[in-house]
C-alpha cells in the first residue's frame, strides 16, 4: 500500500494563509482562509477526508505527484521520510476524519530579507517589493504582499493553536524566513510557559542569515533541528540568494554550533535544493559541507518554479551535467545513493526543455538587479546558452 501518514496527523499552513496536506502537495485546500477559519476546519475538510480515503483505497492521489516522481527515480520521498519518522505514532487509517493534529508545518507569512532565485513573491516580502517596483502596483505581488501578513491579523488562528498545544509533538517552521517572524517565538514561549516544550520537536528551514536574540527559548524543547538552506558557495550562493552574505552565513553556523556545545538540544542539517542553477557545482558544495561542522546533508529537489526544476533541464546541458554528476559520485561515494536518483531525473524522466523559459526568467531579473548569471555561473551559463 502506497500509504502516507501525513493526512492523518499533519497540516501545512501556506505563506498566504491557506492550507495544504503537506508542503509538496500540488494544490491548496479549497475555500480555506486561516484569517477566518481554524486549523480543524482545514484538517477535516471534505478534501482531506477524500485524500485519506484515496490512500486507504491504495490509490495514488494526483496532488502527491511530486513524491511519486521522486520515488520512481529511486529517491526517498517526503512520504517515505515521514512514514519512517512517525513510525511509532498510532493512526486509525480506517477513519476518514482525525481529531489529533500532531504535526504542524507553519509557514507564517512571507516576511523575508532575501530574494532567492528559486522563490517568489508568495514566500518573500522582498521579492514582492521588487516585483511591485518593477511591474507596478497592479501586479499580483501587491495582493501577495498583503496576504502574507495574515499571521499578524489572525487572532483566531493563534487562539486555536493554543488550544491544541497539548497534542502537538512536532513543529516545522519554514519561510518566509522563520527567524524574522516574532509571532512564532511568542508561540514557543507559550509552549514553554505551559510546560509542553519538553514533548515537542522543532524543525527549521532557515536561510542562515539570522542569529535570533530569542535563542534561549529553545533550551527546554525536546529537540530542535536547524536546516540551513544552502544551495551553493561563495559568489554563486550570494547570486542565488540575493541579499545574503556568504561570510555572514558561515559565521552564524559557527554560533549555532557553539550553542550546541553549551547544551542546547540542537541537531543541524544542510538542506540543498538541487536545481538547474547549482547542479553543475555539486562537488564544490559538498566539499564545503565537509568543512562546515555539519554532517547531515539533505538532498532536496526543486519543483516550483518549474523553470529551475531538473525535470526541465535544457537538452543542451544534459551530457555535461551528467559528466559532472558522475565525477561527484566518484569523489563522494557516500552520497551515491542520493546522486544516482538525481542522474536518473536528469536523463530518464520525461521532460527537458529548450531552455528559453529559464533564460528569460534569469535575464529579466538580472537586468533589473544589474548582475549576470554568466559572471557567477559561467560554466552553466554556457551549457544553457545564456548570454
C-alpha positions as CSV (number, residue, x, y, z in Angstrom):
1,X,0.0,0.0,0.0
2,X,1.4,3.4,-1.0
3,X,0.2,5.0,2.2
4,X,1.1,8.3,3.7
5,X,0.8,9.2,7.4
6,X,0.6,12.9,7.0
7,X,-3.1,13.3,6.0
8,X,-4.0,11.8,9.4
9,X,-1.6,13.8,11.7
10,X,-0.4,16.9,9.8
11,X,-1.3,20.1,8.1
12,X,0.7,22.8,6.4
13,X,-0.2,26.5,6.6
14,X,0.8,28.4,3.4
15,X,2.6,31.8,3.4
16,X,-0.6,33.4,2.1
17,X,-3.0,32.0,4.7
18,X,-4.2,28.8,3.1
19,X,-3.6,25.2,3.9
20,X,-2.3,22.0,2.3
21,X,-1.9,18.4,3.4
22,X,1.9,18.9,3.1
23,X,4.5,21.2,1.5
24,X,4.8,19.0,-1.6
25,X,1.1,18.7,-2.3
26,X,0.4,20.5,-5.6
27,X,-2.9,22.2,-4.6
28,X,-4.1,24.2,-1.6
29,X,-7.2,23.0,0.1
30,X,-10.1,25.0,-1.5
31,X,-12.1,27.6,0.4
32,X,-9.7,27.7,3.4
33,X,-8.8,31.1,4.8
34,X,-6.9,30.9,8.1
35,X,-7.8,34.5,9.0
36,X,-11.4,33.4,9.5
37,X,-11.3,29.6,9.8
38,X,-9.5,27.2,12.2
39,X,-6.9,24.5,11.5
40,X,-9.5,22.0,12.4
41,X,-11.7,23.3,9.6
42,X,-8.9,22.6,7.2
43,X,-7.8,19.3,8.8
44,X,-11.2,17.7,8.5
45,X,-12.4,19.4,5.3
46,X,-14.0,17.3,2.6
47,X,-10.8,17.4,0.6
48,X,-8.7,16.0,3.4
49,X,-11.3,13.2,4.0
50,X,-11.2,12.4,0.3
51,X,-7.4,12.2,0.4
52,X,-7.4,9.8,3.4
53,X,-10.0,7.7,1.5
54,X,-7.8,7.6,-1.6
55,X,-4.8,6.3,0.4
56,X,-7.0,3.7,2.1
57,X,-8.1,2.5,-1.3
58,X,-4.5,2.1,-2.4
59,X,-4.7,4.9,-4.9
60,X,-2.0,7.4,-5.8
61,X,-3.6,10.9,-5.5
62,X,-2.7,13.3,-8.2
63,X,-1.8,16.0,-5.7
64,X,1.0,13.8,-4.4
65,X,2.7,13.5,-7.8
66,X,6.0,15.0,-6.6
67,X,6.5,12.1,-4.2
68,X,5.6,9.6,-6.9
69,X,8.1,11.2,-9.3
70,X,10.9,11.1,-6.8
71,X,10.1,7.5,-5.8
72,X,10.1,6.5,-9.5
73,X,13.6,7.9,-9.8
74,X,14.8,5.9,-6.7
75,X,14.9,9.0,-4.4
76,X,13.5,8.7,-0.9
77,X,10.4,10.9,-0.9
78,X,8.8,13.0,1.8
79,X,6.1,10.4,2.1
80,X,8.7,7.7,2.9
81,X,10.7,10.0,5.2
82,X,7.5,10.8,7.2
83,X,6.4,7.2,7.5
84,X,9.8,6.4,8.9
85,X,9.9,9.5,11.2
86,X,6.5,8.8,12.7
87,X,6.6,5.0,12.6
88,X,5.7,4.8,16.3
89,X,2.6,7.1,16.0
90,X,-0.7,5.3,16.2
91,X,-3.0,6.2,13.4
92,X,-6.5,5.0,12.6
93,X,-6.1,4.6,8.9
94,X,-9.7,3.3,8.6
95,X,-11.1,6.7,9.5
96,X,-11.8,9.5,7.1
97,X,-11.5,12.0,9.9
98,X,-8.9,12.7,12.5
99,X,-9.2,14.5,15.8
100,X,-5.5,14.8,16.7
101,X,-3.3,17.3,14.9
102,X,0.3,16.3,16.0
103,X,2.5,17.9,13.3
104,X,2.1,21.5,12.1
105,X,4.2,22.8,9.2
106,X,3.9,26.5,9.7
107,X,4.7,29.0,7.0
108,X,3.7,32.1,8.9
109,X,3.6,34.6,6.2
110,X,6.1,35.8,3.6
111,X,8.4,38.1,5.7
112,X,11.9,37.6,4.4
113,X,15.1,39.5,3.9
114,X,16.2,37.7,0.7
115,X,15.1,37.4,-2.9
116,X,16.2,33.9,-3.7
117,X,16.0,32.9,-7.3
118,X,14.1,29.7,-6.6
119,X,11.5,31.7,-4.6
120,X,8.9,34.4,-5.3
121,X,6.5,36.9,-4.0
122,X,4.3,34.3,-2.4
123,X,7.1,33.4,0.0
124,X,9.2,36.6,0.2
125,X,8.2,40.1,1.0
126,X,11.5,41.3,-0.5
127,X,10.6,39.6,-3.8
128,X,7.1,41.2,-3.7
129,X,8.6,44.6,-3.1
130,X,10.9,44.2,-6.1
131,X,8.2,43.0,-8.4
132,X,5.9,45.9,-7.4
133,X,8.8,48.3,-8.1
134,X,9.4,46.6,-11.5
135,X,5.9,46.0,-12.7
136,X,3.7,48.4,-10.8
137,X,1.1,48.0,-8.0
138,X,-1.3,46.2,-10.4
139,X,1.0,43.2,-10.3
140,X,-0.2,40.1,-8.4
141,X,2.7,40.7,-6.0
142,X,0.7,43.5,-4.4
143,X,-2.0,41.1,-3.4
144,X,0.5,38.5,-2.2
145,X,2.4,41.1,-0.1
146,X,-0.8,41.9,1.7
147,X,-2.0,38.3,2.1
148,X,1.5,37.4,3.5
149,X,0.7,39.5,6.6
150,X,-2.1,37.1,7.7
151,X,-0.4,35.8,10.9
152,X,-0.3,39.3,12.2
153,X,-4.0,39.8,11.5
154,X,-5.4,36.5,12.7
155,X,-6.1,36.4,16.4
156,X,-8.3,33.4,16.0
157,X,-5.5,31.4,14.4
158,X,-3.2,31.8,17.4
159,X,-6.0,31.2,19.9
160,X,-6.8,27.9,18.2
161,X,-3.2,26.8,18.2
162,X,-3.0,27.5,21.9
163,X,-5.9,25.1,22.5
164,X,-4.2,22.2,20.6
165,X,-0.7,22.7,22.0
166,X,-1.2,19.7,24.3
167,X,-1.4,17.3,21.3
168,X,1.4,18.9,19.2
169,X,4.5,16.8,19.0
170,X,6.3,18.4,16.1
171,X,6.5,21.9,14.7
172,X,8.1,22.7,11.4
173,X,8.9,26.4,10.6
174,X,9.9,27.5,7.2
175,X,9.5,30.7,5.2
176,X,9.5,33.4,4.6
177,X,12.4,33.5,7.0
178,X,11.1,32.0,10.3
179,X,13.8,33.7,12.5
180,X,12.3,37.0,11.4
181,X,8.8,36.1,12.5
182,X,8.2,37.3,16.1
183,X,4.9,35.5,16.4
184,X,6.5,32.1,16.2
185,X,8.9,32.9,19.1
186,X,5.9,34.1,21.1
187,X,4.2,30.7,20.4
188,X,7.2,28.8,21.5
189,X,7.4,30.8,24.7
190,X,3.8,30.0,25.5
191,X,4.6,26.3,25.0
192,X,7.5,26.7,27.5
193,X,5.3,28.6,30.0
194,X,2.6,25.9,29.8
195,X,5.0,23.0,30.3
196,X,4.6,21.5,26.8
197,X,8.0,22.2,25.3
198,X,9.8,19.1,26.6
199,X,7.4,17.0,24.5
200,X,7.8,19.0,21.3
201,X,10.3,18.6,18.4
202,X,11.0,21.5,16.1
203,X,12.4,21.6,12.6
204,X,13.5,24.8,10.9
205,X,14.5,25.7,7.4
206,X,16.4,29.0,7.6
207,X,18.4,31.0,5.0
208,X,21.2,31.2,7.6
209,X,21.4,35.0,7.6
210,X,19.8,35.4,11.1
211,X,21.0,34.6,14.6
212,X,17.9,35.4,16.7
213,X,18.2,37.1,20.0
214,X,15.4,34.9,21.4
215,X,17.5,31.7,21.1
216,X,17.2,30.9,24.9
217,X,13.5,29.8,24.3
218,X,14.9,26.6,22.6
219,X,16.6,25.3,25.8
220,X,13.7,23.2,27.1
221,X,12.4,21.8,23.9
222,X,12.8,18.0,23.3
223,X,14.8,18.5,20.1
224,X,15.5,21.4,17.7
225,X,16.8,20.7,14.2
226,X,18.0,23.6,12.2
227,X,18.3,23.0,8.5
228,X,20.4,25.7,6.7
229,X,19.1,26.2,3.1
230,X,22.4,26.4,1.3
231,X,22.5,25.6,-2.4
232,X,25.9,26.9,-3.5
233,X,29.0,28.6,-2.2
234,X,30.7,32.0,-2.3
235,X,29.5,34.4,-5.0
236,X,27.2,31.8,-6.5
237,X,25.4,31.5,-3.2
238,X,25.0,35.2,-3.0
239,X,23.7,35.4,-6.6
240,X,21.1,32.6,-6.0
241,X,20.1,34.0,-2.6
242,X,20.1,37.7,-3.3
243,X,20.7,39.8,-0.2
244,X,22.7,37.2,1.7
245,X,26.4,37.3,2.7
246,X,28.3,34.0,2.4
247,X,30.7,35.0,5.2
248,X,27.8,36.1,7.5
249,X,26.0,32.7,7.0
250,X,29.2,30.8,7.8
251,X,29.6,32.9,11.0
252,X,26.1,32.2,12.1
253,X,26.6,28.5,11.6
254,X,29.5,28.7,14.0
255,X,27.4,30.5,16.6
256,X,24.7,27.8,16.4
257,X,27.3,25.0,16.7
258,X,28.7,26.8,19.8
259,X,25.2,26.8,21.4
260,X,25.0,23.0,20.9
261,X,28.3,22.7,22.7
262,X,26.7,24.6,25.6
263,X,23.9,22.0,25.9
264,X,21.2,23.3,23.6
265,X,19.1,20.4,22.2
266,X,20.2,21.0,18.6
267,X,21.0,19.0,15.6
268,X,21.9,20.6,12.2
269,X,21.4,19.9,8.6
270,X,22.5,21.4,5.3
271,X,19.4,21.4,3.1
272,X,20.4,21.6,-0.6
273,X,17.7,22.2,-3.1
274,X,19.1,20.9,-6.4
275,X,18.1,22.8,-9.4
276,X,19.4,23.9,-12.8
277,X,21.5,26.7,-11.3
278,X,23.6,24.6,-8.9
279,X,23.6,21.1,-10.2
280,X,26.8,21.5,-12.2
281,X,28.5,22.7,-9.0
282,X,27.7,19.8,-6.7
283,X,31.3,19.0,-6.0
284,X,32.1,22.4,-4.7
285,X,29.1,22.5,-2.4
286,X,29.8,19.0,-0.9
287,X,33.5,20.0,-0.4
288,X,32.4,23.0,1.6
289,X,29.9,20.9,3.6
290,X,32.7,18.6,4.6
291,X,34.3,21.5,6.4
292,X,31.1,23.1,7.8
293,X,30.9,21.1,11.0
294,X,27.5,19.7,9.8
295,X,27.4,16.1,8.7
296,X,23.8,15.7,7.7
297,X,23.2,16.8,4.1
298,X,19.7,16.6,2.8
299,X,19.2,16.4,-0.9
300,X,16.0,18.3,-1.8
301,X,14.6,18.8,-5.3
302,X,13.3,22.0,-6.9
303,X,9.8,21.5,-8.2
304,X,8.5,25.0,-8.4
305,X,9.3,27.5,-10.1
306,X,9.4,24.7,-12.8
307,X,11.9,26.6,-15.0
308,X,14.5,25.7,-12.4
309,X,13.4,22.1,-12.0
310,X,15.9,19.4,-13.1
311,X,13.0,17.8,-15.0
312,X,13.1,20.8,-17.2
313,X,16.9,20.9,-17.7
314,X,17.8,22.2,-21.2
315,X,18.7,19.5,-23.6
316,X,21.9,21.3,-24.4
317,X,23.3,20.8,-20.9
318,X,22.3,17.2,-20.1
319,X,25.5,15.4,-21.2
320,X,27.9,17.8,-19.4
321,X,25.8,17.8,-16.2
322,X,25.8,14.1,-16.2
323,X,29.6,14.0,-16.5
324,X,29.9,16.3,-13.5
325,X,27.5,14.3,-11.5
326,X,29.5,11.2,-12.3
327,X,32.7,12.9,-11.2
328,X,31.0,13.9,-8.0
329,X,29.7,10.4,-7.3
330,X,33.3,9.1,-7.6
331,X,34.7,11.8,-5.4
332,X,31.9,11.4,-2.7
333,X,30.8,7.7,-2.8
334,X,28.9,8.1,0.5
335,X,26.4,10.2,-1.4
336,X,26.0,7.7,-4.3
337,X,22.5,6.7,-3.2
338,X,21.4,10.3,-3.4
339,X,23.2,11.2,-6.6
340,X,22.0,8.3,-8.6
341,X,18.3,9.3,-8.4
342,X,19.3,12.8,-9.5
343,X,21.1,11.4,-12.5
344,X,18.0,9.4,-13.4
345,X,15.8,12.5,-13.2
346,X,18.2,14.4,-15.4
347,X,18.4,11.7,-18.1
348,X,15.4,9.4,-17.9
349,X,12.4,11.3,-16.7
350,X,10.1,12.8,-19.3
351,X,10.7,16.4,-19.6
352,X,13.7,18.6,-20.6
353,X,13.3,21.8,-22.5
354,X,14.9,24.1,-25.0
355,X,15.8,26.4,-22.0
356,X,14.1,29.5,-23.3
357,X,11.8,30.0,-20.3
358,X,14.7,29.6,-18.0
359,X,16.9,32.1,-19.9
360,X,14.0,34.6,-19.9
361,X,13.5,34.2,-16.2
362,X,17.2,34.7,-15.4
363,X,17.6,37.5,-17.9
364,X,14.7,39.6,-16.7
365,X,15.8,39.5,-13.1
366,X,19.5,40.0,-14.0
367,X,18.7,43.2,-16.0
368,X,16.6,44.6,-13.1
369,X,19.3,43.9,-10.5
370,X,22.3,44.8,-12.7
371,X,24.0,41.4,-12.4
372,X,24.6,38.4,-14.6
373,X,24.3,34.7,-14.2
374,X,27.2,34.4,-16.6
375,X,29.5,36.2,-14.2
376,X,29.0,33.9,-11.3
377,X,27.9,30.6,-13.0
378,X,30.0,30.8,-16.3
379,X,30.1,27.0,-16.9
380,X,26.3,26.5,-16.5
381,X,25.6,29.7,-18.4
382,X,27.4,28.3,-21.4
383,X,25.6,25.0,-21.2
384,X,22.1,26.6,-21.1
385,X,23.2,29.1,-23.8
386,X,22.7,32.1,-21.6
387,X,24.2,35.3,-23.0
